[in-house]
């Protein structure tokens, strides 16, 4: 724990002993901490949202500035500021947003931060109203502090909708079948949802599960925040409740999300036998109440618009051409989930009331189950056995031991080494120190000894001054050699773009690019320097620029602690302390590329995918040509084609104890290819890269991922060297590939074949969650990743109003969604191995007439 945090903790303890309310320390303004983190979870690094309630004891209206003071990466004080107007005696709740430097969960749990309050007059601070405290220990809703390697999902509702299976860790803190544990957080009303997109930044997904929480009650600011988070790569999932119609799909004005949803409402189907849809929800055919029924919302593929496409359907029998056999009176093949891209992220609408089904307790674990149902929707692949299954496997000596290896990725060490201007500064300091030592020797004992030998002792003072002048000039030249006299930037940037799908009709949608970047700025002056990220951008877009330090690294503080302001309404423009050294930042930018910098890949000839079922075996192929006009050749190019062929629904083998038939299978089939270089202006022929492949190849992509990532990591762990087989460190391209498909990496094998244990490796991540593209592996698409070396920043950034020299590496990630017709999302209806052969077949559910919804 750093010294400031220890002091803050002692203050909190002292206030508690004296009986003072820590959260109400400002004399004229009562302050309460309502939520310490959205969903009452917080992680000790990166963005943190805190909801605060203010109540004025003054007898007049006051404009208030609330300033949350947080240490930045260099232990200077960042003043995260928000203004509001308070009426006498009335409570007002506001979200404050800060950026935490890396700290352990123990340090964050005991930390106490200052919240300074100022009265504003004419936009200027006119009066200090006192200081309150912000701490997890005084929040009205007790938060959970997560370790850096733990993921999180936010459920809007009071329950978990079956997602808690991803949070059930064993005694050693891990889940045997998964690389990471996922905390499930809850937002129980619309008032507890943040009003800025970075308030959701710590979550992998947001699931709006409760029908009792109405989207029409969500404020305009919070609606915009959730939409912007999705546009920046978030996964926003909506479950339509069985009762009521809070989402009013088809309306354009009911709530802030209306225009993003389809223009045609789904058809309601009543009294569906739950046992008939269990293959989509669960591995078990047994229900505590076999007669239970549910109500569904069924979508018509022919009416989908606004970029929505088929995504989840009930299984059906398919013919030789892959077409489902559909009858009017059966639920088989009904489309119950749809998805669309929104910017770089996804929106999914489910016609199943997952919250209500999980709450009924019809099975253990609750339905819908993790790997059967949720994996595809969340973009995951790991098995999710229940606690009882693990016990049975352990008793049968089938559960792998708790040994093996762990390799953490995303800790920022590679980023720090890439941007590394601080390292150059350190070399300069060492060089200057060496020169000073030589100066001391020549101006002191060595110089005097030489003059004495020459019998010129009377020239000692002249020689001393001469040596001082020479070495002063020398040190100045060395300083400029290593540091330079002008500001400059070294950067590492991930640049993303989702292209229009072939045949996409809505050409009015702006194709923005998303950049997540780290940069080191050398500022040669002392004082302060203003950094502005895309200063001409619309402030409501909320690009952000924050101080950065790698997780697990030690802060390099300065003798003085300076202050600087970070305004809520202008988070992309900050004036930071400058001390003639390097300052590191993290940037999140959404905007349009300057054509002078370069152009992302685009199709020259239309991209088409063909499944040829006339051949034996049936094959899948892709055709079309691409070209890019980026500022350099793309190197280490990884091209992934996800096919319009989904893998079968999970089922069980009749082992003792039962095990999954297809452990840790990918959602869709596909193929991954590598090319060393793709030059600017060069045509890339997809048919040449991807020859026809057999549709039946279920394991091809799985084998490639294991061979490229899992096996080298495991071998390197065995010999206790770096990440490569030969001991070299994991290179930048490979590291960011792993972060880009993190949830599709091979999970740790948890089953053993006695007496042998499998090659057990767990790969947790501590950062880089917003870089995960795994959701695209659940749908047909083309993903291209490659590296540009020694290029300028791809987004606008100024230093004191000027564009400065920049150079670094850009990792380009380009995604083209491919057509997903209805037939390709319908899983094949296959016999359930877990169903006893003698069990009578139930009468299929009959689609009942639709029941009108009651508007909520």
C-alpha positions in Angstrom: 0.0 0.0 0.0 1.3 3.4 -0.8 1.9 6.0 1.9 -1.0 8.3 0.8 -3.4 5.3 1.1 -2.1 4.4 4.5 -2.7 7.9 5.7 -6.2 7.9 4.3 -6.9 4.6 6.0 -5.7 6.0 9.3 -8.0 9.0 8.8 -11.0 6.7 8.2 -10.2 4.6 11.3 -9.9 7.8 13.4 -13.2 9.2 12.1 -14.9 5.8 12.8 -13.5 5.8 16.4 -14.8 9.3 17.0 -18.2 8.3 15.7 -18.1 10.8 12.9 -19.9 9.9 9.6 -17.0 9.6 7.2 -19.1 10.3 4.2 -20.5 13.6 5.6 -17.5 15.7 6.4 -18.4 18.8 4.4 -20.1 21.3 6.8 -22.7 22.7 4.4 -23.3 19.7 2.1 -24.3 16.3 3.3 -22.7 13.6 1.3 -23.5 9.9 1.0 -21.8 7.2 -1.1 -24.5 5.1 -2.6 -22.6 2.8 -5.1 -18.9 2.3 -5.1 -18.7 0.9 -8.6 -21.5 0.2 -11.0 -23.3 -2.9 -9.8 -21.4 -2.5 -6.6 -18.2 -4.1 -7.9 -14.8 -2.4 -8.3 -11.4 -3.5 -9.6 -8.1 -1.9 -8.5 -7.1 -0.5 -11.8 -8.8 1.5 -14.6 -12.1 3.3 -14.6 -14.3 3.4 -11.5 -17.7 4.9 -11.2 -19.1 6.1 -7.8 -22.6 7.3 -7.2 -22.8 10.1 -4.6 -25.9 11.7 -3.0 -25.6 15.4 -2.2 -27.9 17.4 0.1 -27.5 21.1 0.7 -27.9 22.6 4.1 -27.6 26.1 2.6 -30.7 28.4 2.3 -30.1 29.2 -1.3 -29.5 27.5 -4.7 -25.9 26.8 -5.1 -23.8 25.6 -8.1 -21.4 23.0 -6.8 -18.2 21.5 -8.1 -17.5 18.0 -6.7 -13.8 17.1 -7.1 -12.8 13.5 -6.5 -9.0 13.5 -5.9 -7.2 10.3 -7.1 -3.5 9.6 -7.4 -2.5 9.1 -11.0 0.1 6.7 -12.4 2.9 9.1 -11.2 1.2 9.8 -7.9 0.3 13.3 -8.9 -3.3 14.3 -8.0 -6.0 14.1 -10.7 -9.0 16.2 -9.8 -11.9 14.4 -11.4 -14.5 17.1 -11.5 -18.3 17.3 -12.0 -20.6 20.3 -11.6 -24.2 20.3 -10.5 -26.9 22.6 -9.1 -28.3 21.9 -5.6 -31.6 23.3 -4.2 -31.9 23.8 -0.5 -32.7 20.6 1.4 -33.2 18.5 -1.7 -31.1 15.4 -2.4 -29.4 15.0 -5.8 -27.5 11.9 -6.9 -24.7 12.1 -9.4 -22.1 9.7 -10.8 -18.4 10.6 -10.4 -15.9 8.9 -12.7 -12.2 8.4 -11.9 -9.2 6.4 -13.1 -7.5 4.2 -10.6 -3.8 3.5 -10.8 -2.9 -0.2 -10.3 -3.5 -1.3 -6.7 -4.3 -4.6 -5.1 -7.8 -5.4 -3.9 -6.7 -5.1 -0.3 -5.4 -1.6 -0.9 -8.6 -0.5 -2.7 -10.8 -2.0 0.0 -9.1 0.1 2.7 -8.4 3.3 0.6 -10.1 6.6 1.5 -10.1 9.3 -1.1 -10.9 13.0 -0.7 -14.0 14.6 -2.2 -13.6 18.4 -2.2 -16.6 20.6 -2.7 -16.5 24.1 -4.1 -19.2 26.7 -4.7 -19.0 28.1 -8.2 -19.8 31.7 -9.2 -19.6 32.5 -12.9 -17.8 29.1 -13.5 -15.0 29.9 -11.0 -14.4 28.5 -7.6 -15.6 31.1 -5.1 -15.8 29.2 -1.8 -14.4 26.0 -0.3 -17.4 24.1 1.1 -15.3 21.4 2.8 -14.1 17.9 2.2 -16.0 14.6 2.3 -14.6 11.1 1.9 -15.1 8.4 -0.7 -14.4 4.8 0.4 -15.7 1.4 -0.3 -16.3 0.8 3.5 -18.8 3.7 3.8 -20.9 2.9 0.7 -24.6 2.3 1.5 -24.4 -0.8 -0.8 -21.4 -2.8 0.2 -19.2 -3.4 -2.9 -17.1 -6.4 -3.9 -13.5 -5.6 -4.7 -12.3 -7.8 -7.5 -8.7 -8.9 -8.2 -7.3 -7.7 -11.5 -7.6 -11.2 -13.1 -11.3 -11.5 -12.4 -13.9 -10.7 -15.1 -17.4 -9.2 -14.5 -20.9 -9.2 -16.1 -23.6 -6.7 -15.1 -27.1 -8.0 -14.8 -29.9 -5.4 -14.8 -32.2 -7.1 -12.3 -32.0 -8.6 -8.8 -31.1 -12.1 -9.9 -28.5 -13.8 -12.1 -30.4 -15.5 -14.9 -28.2 -18.6 -14.5 -25.0 -16.6 -15.1 -23.8 -17.4 -11.6 -22.3 -20.7 -12.8 -19.4 -18.5 -14.2 -18.7 -17.2 -10.7 -18.6 -20.5 -8.7 -14.9 -20.9 -7.9 -13.4 -23.8 -6.0 -11.5 -23.5 -2.8 -8.3 -22.4 -4.6 -10.1 -19.5 -6.2 -10.3 -20.9 -9.7 -12.9 -22.8 -11.8 -11.3 -26.0 -13.1 -12.7 -25.7 -16.6 -12.1 -22.0 -17.1 -9.3 -19.5 -17.5 -11.0 -17.0 -15.3 -13.7 -16.4 -12.7 -16.5 -14.0 -13.6 -18.2 -11.9 -11.0 -21.9 -11.3 -11.5 -23.0 -7.8 -10.5 -26.5 -6.5 -10.2 -28.1 -3.1 -11.0 -31.5 -3.2 -9.3 -33.1 -0.1 -10.8 -32.5 2.4 -13.6 -31.1 5.0 -11.1 -28.2 2.7 -10.4 -27.0 2.7 -14.0 -24.1 5.1 -14.9 -24.5 8.0 -17.2 -21.1 7.8 -19.0 -19.9 4.9 -21.1 -16.7 4.4 -19.0 -18.9 3.5 -16.1 -19.5 0.2 -17.8 -15.9 -0.3 -18.9 -15.1 -3.1 -16.4 -17.9 -5.4 -17.7 -17.6 -8.0 -20.4 -21.4 -7.9 -21.0 -24.5 -6.1 -19.8 -27.6 -8.3 -19.6 -31.0 -6.6 -19.1 -32.8 -9.5 -17.6 -35.6 -8.1 -15.5 -38.9 -7.1 -17.0 -39.7 -5.1 -13.8 -37.0 -2.5 -14.6 -38.4 -0.4 -17.4 -36.1 1.0 -20.2 -38.6 4.0 -20.4 -37.4 5.0 -16.9 -33.8 5.2 -17.9 -32.5 8.8 -18.3 -31.4 10.1 -21.6 -27.8 10.3 -20.4 -27.7 6.7 -19.1 -29.3 5.5 -22.3 -26.6 7.3 -24.3 -23.9 5.9 -22.0 -25.0 2.3 -22.5 -25.3 2.8 -26.3 -21.8 4.4 -26.5 -20.3 1.5 -24.4 -21.9 -0.9 -26.9 -20.5 1.1 -29.9 -17.1 0.8 -28.3 -17.1 -3.0 -28.3 -19.6 -3.8 -25.6 -22.0 -6.8 -25.6 -25.5 -5.6 -24.7 -28.1 -8.3 -24.2 -31.9 -7.8 -23.8 -34.2 -10.6 -22.6 -37.9 -10.0 -23.4 -40.0 -10.9 -20.3 -42.9 -13.4 -20.5 -45.3 -10.9 -18.9 -45.7 -7.3 -20.1 -44.1 -5.5 -23.0 -41.5 -3.0 -21.6 -39.4 -3.0 -24.7 -42.3 -2.3 -27.1 -40.4 -3.5 -30.2 -41.9 -1.8 -33.2 -42.4 1.5 -31.5 -40.0 4.3 -32.3 -40.6 6.6 -29.3 -41.3 4.4 -26.3 -37.7 4.7 -24.9 -34.2 5.7 -25.8 -33.4 2.3 -27.4 -36.5 2.1 -29.6 -34.9 3.3 -32.9 -32.1 0.7 -32.4 -34.6 -2.2 -32.2 -36.4 -3.9 -35.1 -39.3 -2.1 -36.6 -41.5 -5.2 -36.5 -42.4 -6.8 -33.1 -42.0 -10.5 -32.5 -44.9 -12.8 -32.3 -45.9 -14.0 -28.8 -46.3 -17.8 -28.3 -48.1 -19.0 -25.2 -48.1 -22.2 -23.2 -44.9 -23.7 -24.7 -43.9 -26.9 -22.9 -40.5 -26.2 -21.3 -39.4 -29.8 -21.8 -39.6 -29.2 -25.6 -37.1 -26.4 -25.6 -34.7 -27.9 -23.0 -32.0 -28.9 -25.6 -31.3 -25.2 -26.2 -31.2 -24.4 -22.4 -29.8 -27.4 -20.5 -27.9 -30.7 -20.6 -30.6 -32.4 -18.6 -34.1 -33.5 -19.6 -35.4 -33.7 -16.0 -37.5 -31.0 -14.5 -38.7 -30.7 -10.9 -42.1 -29.9 -12.5 -42.5 -31.6 -15.8 -45.7 -29.7 -16.6 -44.2 -26.2 -16.5 -44.9 -24.0 -19.5 -43.5 -20.7 -20.6 -44.2 -17.8 -23.0 -41.9 -17.0 -25.9 -41.3 -14.1 -28.3 -40.6 -15.5 -31.8 -39.1 -13.4 -34.6 -39.8 -13.6 -38.3 -36.5 -13.7 -40.2 -38.3 -12.1 -43.2 -39.2 -8.9 -41.3 -35.8 -8.2 -39.7 -34.4 -4.8 -40.5 -32.0 -2.1 -39.1 -29.1 -4.6 -39.4 -30.7 -7.3 -37.3 -30.0 -10.8 -38.3 -31.0 -14.3 -37.1 -28.9 -15.6 -34.2 -30.6 -18.2 -31.9 -33.1 -20.8 -32.9 -34.6 -23.9 -31.5 -33.2 -27.1 -33.0 -35.0 -28.8 -36.0 -34.5 -31.7 -38.3 -32.6 -30.7 -41.4 -32.6 -32.1 -44.9 -29.5 -33.0 -47.0 -29.2 -29.4 -48.1 -29.1 -28.1 -44.5 -32.6 -26.6 -44.6 -34.7 -27.1 -41.4 -38.0 -28.9 -41.6 -40.6 -26.6 -40.2 -44.3 -27.2 -39.5 -46.8 -24.6 -38.5 -47.8 -26.3 -35.3 -44.3 -27.0 -33.9 -41.8 -24.9 -32.0 -38.9 -26.6 -33.9 -36.7 -24.1 -35.7 -38.4 -21.1 -34.3 -36.2 -18.0 -34.2 -35.9 -16.9 -30.6 -32.8 -14.7 -30.6 -31.6 -11.9 -33.0 -28.4 -9.9 -33.1 -27.0 -6.7 -34.7 -23.7 -4.9 -34.8 -23.7 -1.5 -33.2 -20.4 0.2 -33.9 -17.8 -2.2 -32.8 -20.1 -4.0 -30.4 -23.3 -6.1 -30.4 -26.9 -5.9 -29.3 -28.8 -9.2 -28.8 -32.5 -9.6 -28.1 -33.7 -12.9 -26.7 -37.3 -14.0 -26.8 -36.9 -16.2 -23.7 -37.5 -14.9 -20.2 -34.2 -16.1 -18.8 -34.7 -14.3 -15.5 -38.0 -16.0 -14.8 -36.8 -19.5 -15.9 -33.7 -19.3 -13.6 -35.8 -18.1 -10.7 -38.1 -21.1 -10.8 -35.4 -23.5 -9.6 -36.5 -26.2 -12.1 -33.0 -27.7 -12.3 -29.7 -27.6 -10.5 -27.7 -25.7 -11.9 -30.4 -23.2 -12.9 -31.5 -23.0 -16.5 -30.5 -21.6 -18.8 -27.2 -23.2 -18.3 -23.8 -21.6 -19.0 -22.1 -23.7 -21.7 -25.3 -24.9 -23.3 -27.1 -21.5 -23.7 -25.0 -18.6 -22.5 -21.6 -19.4 -24.2 -22.8 -18.5 -27.6 -24.5 -15.3 -26.5 -21.5 -14.1 -24.4 -18.9 -15.3 -26.9 -17.3 -18.0 -24.7 -16.4 -21.7 -25.2 -15.5 -23.2 -21.7 -17.5 -26.0 -20.2 -19.5 -25.0 -17.0 -20.0 -28.1 -14.9 -21.9 -27.7 -11.7 -20.4 -28.2 -8.2 -22.1 -31.6 -8.0 -20.6 -32.6 -11.4 -17.1 -31.7 -10.1 -17.6 -33.7 -7.0 -18.7 -36.8 -9.0 -15.8 -36.4 -11.4 -13.4 -36.1 -8.4 -14.8 -39.2 -6.7 -14.3 -41.1 -10.0 -10.7 -39.8 -10.2 -11.7 -38.1 -13.5 -11.0 -34.5 -12.3 -7.6 -33.1 -13.0 -5.4 -32.1 -10.1 -5.0 -28.5 -9.0 -1.4 -28.3 -10.3 -0.2 -27.2 -13.7 0.8 -23.7 -14.7 -0.6 -20.2 -15.0 0.5 -17.6 -17.5 -1.0 -14.1 -17.1 -1.5 -11.9 -20.1 -2.6 -8.3 -20.4 -0.5 -7.0 -17.5 0.9 -4.1 -19.6 4.6 -5.2 -19.5 4.7 -5.5 -23.3 3.0 -2.1 -23.7 5.5 -0.5 -21.4 8.5 -1.9 -23.3 7.0 -0.8 -26.6 6.3 2.8 -25.7 9.4 3.0 -23.5 10.4 6.7 -23.7 10.8 6.5 -19.9 13.6 3.9 -20.6 15.4 6.3 -22.9 15.2 9.0 -20.2 16.7 6.6 -17.7 19.6 5.9 -20.1 20.1 9.6 -20.4 20.2 10.0 -16.7 22.8 7.2 -16.4 24.9 8.7 -19.1 24.7 12.1 -17.4 25.7 10.5 -14.1 28.8 8.9 -15.8 29.8 12.2 -17.4 29.5 14.0 -14.0 31.7 11.4 -12.4 34.3 11.9 -15.1 34.0 15.6 -14.6 34.6 15.3 -10.9 37.7 13.3 -11.4 39.2 15.6 -14.1 38.2 18.8 -12.2 39.4 17.4 -8.9 42.1 14.8 -8.0 43.2 13.7 -11.5 43.4 17.3 -12.9 45.3 18.6 -9.9 47.7 15.6 -10.0 48.4 16.4 -13.7 49.0 20.1 -13.0 51.3 19.2 -10.1 53.3 16.8 -12.3 53.6 19.7 -14.9 54.4 22.1 -12.1 51.5 24.3 -13.1 49.5 24.3 -9.8 48.8 28.0 -10.1 46.6 27.2 -13.1 44.3 25.0 -11.0 41.4 27.5 -10.9 41.6 28.2 -14.6 41.7 24.5 -15.4 38.7 23.9 -13.0 36.6 26.6 -14.8 37.6 25.3 -18.2 36.7 21.7 -17.4 33.4 22.9 -15.9 32.5 24.7 -19.1 33.5 21.8 -21.3 31.5 19.3 -19.3 28.5 21.6 -19.0 28.3 21.7 -22.8 28.9 18.0 -22.9 26.1 17.2 -20.5 23.8 19.5 -22.4 24.6 17.7 -25.6 24.2 14.3 -24.1 20.8 15.3 -22.6 19.6 16.5 -26.0 21.0 13.4 -27.7 19.0 11.1 -25.5 16.0 13.2 -24.7 15.8 15.8 -27.4 14.7 19.4 -27.2 11.2 18.9 -28.8 8.1 17.1 -27.6 7.6 13.7 -29.2 5.5 10.6 -28.8 6.0 6.9 -29.0 2.9 4.8 -29.1 1.3 1.4 -29.4 -2.3 1.5 -30.8 -5.0 -1.1 -31.6 -7.1 0.2 -34.5 -10.4 -1.4 -35.1 -13.1 -1.2 -37.8 -16.3 -3.2 -38.5 -17.0 -3.0 -42.3 -20.4 -3.2 -43.8 -21.6 -6.7 -44.5 -22.0 -7.7 -48.1 -25.4 -6.5 -49.3 -25.8 -4.1 -46.3 -28.5 -1.6 -47.5 -28.1 1.1 -44.8 -25.1 3.1 -46.2 -26.0 6.1 -44.0 -24.4 4.4 -41.0 -21.1 6.1 -40.3 -18.2 3.6 -40.2 -16.2 4.9 -37.4 -12.9 3.5 -36.3 -12.0 2.7 -32.7 -8.6 3.1 -31.3 -7.3 1.9 -28.0 -3.8 3.2 -27.5 -1.0 3.7 -25.1 1.5 6.5 -25.6 4.6 8.0 -23.9 5.0 11.7 -24.3 8.4 13.3 -23.8 7.7 16.9 -22.7 11.0 18.8 -22.5 9.7 21.7 -20.4 8.9 22.1 -16.8 5.5 23.3 -15.7 2.4 21.9 -17.4 1.5 20.7 -20.8 -2.0 20.4 -22.4 -2.8 17.1 -24.2 -5.9 17.0 -26.3 -7.3 13.9 -28.0 -9.1 14.8 -31.2 -9.8 18.3 -30.0 -12.3 18.9 -32.9 -14.5 15.9 -31.9 -18.0 16.3 -30.5 -17.5 16.3 -26.7 -20.6 14.1 -26.2 -18.6 11.3 -27.9 -16.6 11.1 -24.7 -13.2 10.1 -26.0 -10.9 9.7 -22.9 -7.3 10.3 -22.2 -6.0 9.0 -18.8 -2.7 8.5 -17.0 -1.4 5.0 -17.4 0.9 2.5 -15.6 1.3 -1.2 -16.2 -0.6 -3.5 -13.7 1.9 -4.8 -11.2 4.5 -2.1 -11.8 5.8 0.2 -9.1 5.1 4.0 -9.4 8.0 6.3 -10.1 6.9 9.4 -8.1 8.5 12.8 -7.9 9.4 14.9 -4.8 6.4 17.2 -5.4 2.8 16.1 -6.0 1.2 18.4 -8.5 -2.6 18.7 -9.3 -4.5 18.8 -12.5 -8.2 18.8 -13.4 -10.1 16.2 -15.4 -13.5 17.5 -16.3 -16.4 15.1 -16.7 -17.6 17.0 -19.8 -14.1 17.1 -21.4 -12.2 13.9 -20.5 -10.1 14.0 -23.7 -8.4 17.3 -22.8 -6.1 17.6 -19.7 -3.2 19.8 -18.6 -0.7 17.6 -16.8 2.4 18.4 -14.8 5.6 18.3 -17.0 9.1 17.7 -15.6 11.2 17.3 -18.7 10.6 13.6 -18.7 8.2 11.0 -20.2 4.5 10.9 -19.3 2.5 7.8 -20.1 -1.2 7.8 -21.2 -4.0 5.5 -22.3 -6.3 6.8 -25.0 -9.8 5.6 -26.1 -10.9 7.2 -29.3 -13.8 6.7 -31.6 -13.9 8.7 -34.9 -13.0 8.9 -38.5 -9.6 8.3 -40.0 -7.9 11.1 -41.9 -7.5 9.9 -45.4 -3.9 11.3 -45.5 -3.0 8.8 -42.8 -4.3 5.8 -44.7 -7.4 3.8 -45.5 -8.5 0.5 -43.9 -9.1 -2.6 -46.0 -12.1 -2.6 -48.3 -13.6 -5.0 -50.8 -12.6 -4.6 -54.4 -14.7 -7.5 -55.6 -17.7 -8.5 -53.5 -17.1 -11.1 -50.8 -19.2 -14.2 -51.1 -19.4 -17.4 -49.2 -20.7 -20.7 -50.7 -21.5 -24.0 -49.1 -21.5 -26.6 -51.8 -23.5 -29.6 -50.7 -23.4 -31.2 -54.1 -19.8 -32.3 -53.5 -18.8 -35.2 -51.3 -17.9 -34.1 -48.7 -19.7 -30.8 -48.7 -17.4 -27.8 -48.7 -17.3 -24.2 -47.7 -15.4 -21.5 -49.7 -15.1 -17.8 -49.7 -14.3 -15.5 -52.7 -13.7 -11.8 -53.3 -10.7 -9.5 -53.2 -9.6 -6.9 -50.6 -7.1 -4.0 -50.7 -5.8 -1.5 -48.2 -4.1 1.9 -48.4 -2.5 1.9 -44.9 0.7 3.9 -44.4 2.9 0.7 -44.4 2.7 -3.0 -45.2 0.7 -5.1 -42.8 3.0 -7.8 -41.3 2.2 -10.9 -39.2 -1.2 -11.0 -40.8 -3.7 -13.4 -39.2 -6.9 -14.0 -41.3 -9.8 -15.9 -39.7 -12.9 -17.0 -41.6 -15.8 -17.9 -39.3 -18.2 -20.1 -41.3 -22.0 -20.0 -41.5 -21.9 -23.4 -39.8 -22.6 -23.6 -36.1 -21.4 -26.5 -34.0 -24.0 -28.9 -32.6 -25.8 -28.3 -29.3 -23.9 -29.7 -26.4 -25.1 -33.1 -25.0 -23.7 -35.7 -22.6 -21.9 -39.0 -23.0 -23.4 -41.8 -21.0 -20.2 -42.3 -19.0 -20.0 -42.8 -15.3 -20.1 -40.1 -14.3 -21.5 -38.4 -17.4 -19.2 -36.0 -19.3 -19.8 -33.6 -22.2 -19.7 -35.0 -25.6 -17.8 -32.0 -27.1 -15.8 -30.4 -24.4 -15.0 -26.7 -24.8 -16.2 -26.6 -28.4 -16.2 -23.3 -30.4 -19.6 -21.8 -31.2 -19.0 -21.9 -35.0 -16.6 -23.7 -37.3 -14.0 -21.9 -39.3 -10.4 -21.7 -40.4 -7.4 -19.5 -39.6 -4.6 -18.6 -42.1 -1.4 -16.7 -41.8 0.5 -14.6 -44.3 3.8 -12.8 -43.5 3.0 -9.5 -45.3 0.2 -7.7 -47.1 1.5 -4.5 -48.9 -0.5 -1.3 -49.3 -2.3 -1.4 -52.7 -1.8 -5.1 -53.1 -4.9 -7.2 -53.9 -5.6 -10.0 -51.5 -7.5 -12.8 -53.2 -9.6 -14.6 -50.5 -10.1 -17.6 -52.7 -6.3 -18.0 -52.9 -6.0 -17.7 -49.1 -8.8 -20.0 -48.3 -9.2 -23.1 -50.5 -12.5 -25.0 -50.1 -12.7 -26.8 -46.8 -15.0 -29.7 -45.7 -18.0 -28.4 -43.8 -17.6 -31.5 -41.5 -14.3 -30.2 -40.1 -15.5 -29.4 -36.6 -12.1 -29.3 -35.0 -9.9 -27.5 -37.5 -10.1 -24.0 -35.9 -9.8 -25.5 -32.4 -6.6 -27.3 -33.4 -5.1 -24.2 -34.9 -5.9 -22.1 -31.8 -4.4 -24.8 -29.5 -1.2 -25.2 -31.7 -0.6 -21.4 -32.1 -1.2 -20.4 -28.5 -1.8 -23.1 -25.9 0.9 -25.6 -26.8 3.8 -23.0 -26.9 2.7 -21.5 -23.6 2.6 -24.9 -22.0 6.0 -25.9 -23.2 7.5 -22.6 -22.2 6.0 -23.0 -18.7 7.6 -26.4 -18.4 11.1 -25.1 -18.9 10.3 -21.9 -16.9 11.4 -19.4 -19.6 9.5 -16.9 -21.6 6.4 -17.4 -23.6 8.1 -18.8 -26.7 9.3 -22.4 -27.1 12.9 -21.1 -27.4 12.6 -18.9 -24.4 12.1 -15.5 -26.1 9.4 -13.2 -24.7 5.9 -13.2 -26.2 6.0 -10.8 -29.1 3.6 -8.0 -29.5 1.6 -9.5 -32.4 1.1 -12.8 -30.6 0.2 -11.1 -27.3 -2.5 -9.0 -28.9 -3.8 -11.9 -30.9 -4.4 -13.7 -27.6 -6.1 -10.7 -26.1 -8.2 -10.4 -29.2 -9.6 -13.9 -29.0 -9.2 -14.4 -25.3 -12.6 -16.1 -24.7 -11.9 -18.5 -27.6 -8.5 -19.6 -26.3 -8.3 -23.2 -25.1 -9.6 -23.4 -21.5 -7.6 -25.6 -19.1 -8.4 -29.3 -19.6 -10.2 -30.5 -16.4 -10.8 -34.2 -17.3 -8.1 -36.8 -16.8 -7.8 -40.3 -18.0 -6.3 -42.1 -14.9 -3.6 -42.3 -14.0 -2.5 -39.4 -16.4 -3.2 -35.8 -15.8 -3.7 -33.5 -18.8 -1.3 -30.7 -19.8 -2.9 -28.2 -17.5 -2.4 -24.5 -18.2 -4.6 -21.6 -17.1 -4.3 -18.2 -18.8 -5.8 -15.4 -16.8 -5.7 -11.8 -18.0 -5.3 -8.7 -15.9 -6.2 -6.0 -18.5 -7.2 -5.7 -22.1 -10.7 -6.9 -21.7 -12.0 -4.3 -24.1 -9.9 -5.8 -26.8 -11.7 -9.2 -26.9 -13.3 -9.9 -30.3 -14.6 -13.3 -29.3 -18.3 -12.3 -29.8 -17.5 -12.3 -33.6 -16.6 -16.0 -33.4 -20.3 -16.8 -32.8 -21.4 -15.5 -36.3 -20.1 -15.7 -39.9 -17.4 -13.1 -40.5 -14.0 -12.4 -41.8 -11.4 -11.1 -39.2 -8.0 -9.7 -40.3 -5.3 -8.7 -37.8 -1.9 -7.4 -38.7 0.8 -5.0 -37.6 2.0 -1.6 -39.0 5.5 -0.7 -37.8 7.0 2.8 -37.3 4.0 4.8 -38.3 2.4 8.0 -36.8 -0.6 8.1 -34.6 -3.8 7.2 -36.5 -5.9 9.6 -34.5 -5.6 13.4 -33.9 -3.7 14.4 -30.8 -2.2 17.8 -29.9 0.4 18.9 -27.3 -0.1 22.6 -26.3 -2.2 23.0 -29.5 0.4 21.6 -31.8 0.8 18.2 -33.6 4.1 16.7 -32.5 6.3 14.0 -33.9 5.0 10.5 -33.2 6.1 7.0 -34.1 5.1 3.6 -33.1 3.3 0.4 -33.8 -0.4 0.0 -34.9 -2.2 -3.3 -34.6 -5.0 -3.3 -37.2 -8.1 -5.3 -36.7 -10.7 -5.3 -39.5 -13.9 -7.3 -39.3 -16.4 -7.9 -42.0 -19.7 -9.5 -40.9 -20.9 -12.0 -43.4 -24.5 -13.0 -44.3 -26.2 -15.3 -41.7 -29.4 -16.7 -43.2 -32.0 -18.3 -41.0 -31.1 -21.9 -41.8 -27.5 -21.6 -40.7 -28.4 -20.6 -37.1 -30.9 -23.5 -36.6 -29.0 -26.3 -34.8 -29.5 -29.9 -36.0 -32.0 -31.8 -33.9 -30.1 -34.8 -32.6 -31.0 -37.6 -30.1 -30.1 -36.6 -26.5 -27.7 -39.1 -25.1 -28.9 -38.2 -21.6 -32.5 -39.2 -22.3 -33.2 -42.9 -21.5 -34.2 -44.8 -24.6 -37.4 -46.1 -22.9 -38.7 -42.7 -22.0 -41.8 -41.9 -24.0 -41.5 -39.0 -26.5 -43.6 -36.0 -25.4 -46.1 -34.5 -27.7 -44.4 -31.5 -29.4 -45.6 -28.0 -28.2 -48.3 -26.6 -30.4 -48.1 -22.9 -31.2 -51.0 -21.3 -29.5 -52.7 -18.1 -30.7 -50.8 -15.0 -29.8 -51.9 -13.2 -26.6 -51.9 -9.4 -26.8 -49.3 -7.8 -24.5 -50.2 -5.4 -21.8 -48.0 -2.3 -22.2 -45.8 -1.7 -19.1 
